[in-house]
Amino acid sequence: MPSLFAQLPEVRLHHELHGDESRPVIVLSNSLGTNMKMWEPQIKRLTARYRVVCYDTRGHGRSSVPSGPYTLAQLGNDIISLVDHLQIDRFSFCGLSMGGLTGMCLALDHADRIDKLVLANTAAYIGPPDNWTSRVQIVRQDGLSAIADKVLSVWLTPGFAKARPELADALHRMLVDTPAEGYAASCLAIREVDLRDRIGHIKAPTLVISGSADPATPPSDGRFLVEAIAGAEFVELDAAHLSNLEQEEKFSAAVMDFLSKS
């Protein structure tokens, strides 16, 4: 699949298009410290029925690294600029962690563009702010290698990481290869977000996916979203933070089932 680059008003976004262009579109949004490659298992399943747009969030992967700090509104506007560039009107959206926060902002600020919304391993508020401030200081001073082991322990359960060392190693490389300033600027965006009083205004049909062993955004955060968003559905998987990789078949099936509902 050829890599594409869209020069947008504020950022150059690396992206890929998968599947038949006549099919409904779903946009996949990566988590903090990863890139579009995190979605490879889902792309294989989704392209059977959908046109898949995956991209590297600004400051991540092969996208450009604008000066920070970033805001979640900027991350959402990047997606709108990208789909406009691709001449896509309406689309469904699936985002994990930071990608999920981005999806909430999209569903609130650009509701007319969203068909269905999948919010995975995320929360309306991921605090406390001091945690993000201290993480930014460490990353700017010592680089992402200084936090890599701790982050990996959140992304995957120990047993799964031991059983799939090649995946754990690939994720470690993905994290440490992320531009430090892009990562730090994104942390500052997450630090400033508290959507707990707004998410009740989301009108798009919504699926919330949580990991039972996710210490960053535990199932209680997912249930909060379900209770606040009218008609939202909930799936809990036996996984840590990157549930789409630890339970790739069940995650993909849940998303496909949800999207197929009329």
Helices and strands as residue ranges (DSSP letters): E 4-7, E 12-18, E 25-29, G 36-39, H 40-46, E 51-55, H 72-85, E 91-96, H 98-109, G 111-113, E 114-120, H 129-142, G 144-146, H 148-155, H 158-163, H 165-176, H 180-191, G 199-201, E 206-211, H 219-228, E 233-237, H 243-246, H 248-260
